Amino acid sequence: MKRFVLFLSVLALVLPLFSFAGCAGGEVPRSKYDISAEYEGGVLTAEMSFTYHNAEECEMPALEFNLYGNAYREGAALPPVSRSYHAKAYYNSDSYGSMEITEVSPCTAWEVCGEDENILRVELEKPVPPGGETTIAVRYTLTLAEVEHRTGIARHAVNLGNFYPVLCVYEPENGFYECEYIAHGDPFYSECADYFVEFTAGEEYVVASSGEVSAATAAGSKKSYSMQLSNARDFAIVLSDGFTLLQGMAGDVNVLYYFYDDENAARTLALLKESLTYFSDTFGKYPYKTYSAVQTGFCYGGMEYPALAMLSDSLEQSSYEYAAVHETAHQWWYAAVGNNELEHAWLDEGLAEYSTVLFFEKHPQYGQSGAEIVEGARRVYGAFHTVQEQLAGSEDTSMSRHLRDFGEYEYAVLSYDKGMLLFDTLRDALGERRFLSALKKYCRENAGGIAAPEELKSAFGNAGGQIIEQYESGKV
């Protein structure tokens, strides 16, 4: 996700002042989401047929799914929007939504549980052996709040991010990892799967999605779309009755730009194509056939999903272009190379930030200096460090912490700004060639999987690994 706009105002107060084949390399069996959904009047009614492939070494008697849509309900213990962004996100005062599970079959039992009614637990009819598969059907209703956020009704569009139950990652030592919806980060952690989505909405809507549309049919006042995406960590949809669509090619990738208020739309499309091409050449080939960038109401700068990026309509041009490049970089750092964003947010955010620096260095026509971006991060981090020392006498600048253990501003400075400085230090220490070679290796070896800091350290070797360790632990 793009850095919070709050940071600039806080800074003003304290400163006077390679090639990879899809998300998973090779023909590895994957789980499958087959979703049929219809949107009407602020409500999504859906059925999900989920085929689980057990890639673990133990049999699986139950499955757990994250219910991200339930974070928007009234009385949620962990609301999805922080207090500092509440007024901006909820443009018509408080509004609530929910994700209601109505049926799960076949199974012996199911329940909605978790710390904040954020988990669907399903007891299977029979345990699934290693290498085996089972299929269950989940019927649910997603009611949308009026909120400019990942999942909700914005002023000019409808955002359907995280709109379905998402299988929790299974960790052999801990079991299923349950994701609480912490407001000041991206509380997501998921594995790659194949998606087949049938989506129906009123004919007045233009629909953007992660998936490639294989068919579109009209019936009465509604239109249905058949979409699919293989080897993907997530799937998202955005729809609006005001979208204009521009599209072009970046190599063999169809780049689609959906917007309703952009006087520089041709320039934005060119930026999207050039950034996609640059990152493909620098890190490894983009794995999908399409890439959609969508202007929408979003209280932060932007949000990444595989093959789709949300871009906030509240940004002025230079920030909008920065967000477009940052979210495009996330196609490599999160969509392809996954990580636990609740515990190692700096892995994808720091890399997306520094990838943005690399792009603007090579493309000066967009008027953003890579050196100035890095220096800005250095000032922000220095100011944060100074203020924390003055207020507390010392500070914890370690980077691998759970989102719940960060303050909102602290999270942004350490994940984005310090993350950017880490990669700038690696580049200075190792040189351009070795630095980019290490990033290509990291991408190649971890695309389709879930990387931890250890994988990044391994890619950079002993010298680079020591630098990463010093930054991550807070010694720097």
Secondary structure, DSSP 8 states (H G I E B T S, - for coil): ----THHHHHHHHHS---B--SSSSSS----EEEEEEEEETTEEEEEEEEEEE--SSS-EEEEEEE-GGGGGSTT-SS-SS-HHHHHHH-TTS----EEEEEEEES-SEEEEESTTS-EEEEEEEEEE-TT-EEEEEEEEEEE--S-SSSEEE-SS-EEESS-S-EE--EETTTEE------TTS-------EEEEEEEEEETT-EEEESSEEEEEEEETTEEEEEEEEEEES---EEEESS-EEEEEEETTEEEEEEESS-TTHHHHHHHHHHHHHHHHHHH-B--SSEEEEEEE--SSSEEEETTEEEEETTS-HHHHHHHHHHHHHTTTBTTTBB--TTT-HHHHHHHHHHHHHHHHHH-GGG---HHHHHHHHHHHHHHHHHHHHHHHSS----S---GGGS-HHHHHIIIIIHHHHHHHHHHHHH-HHHHHHHHHHHHHHHTTSB--HHHHHHHHHHHHHHHHHHHHHT--
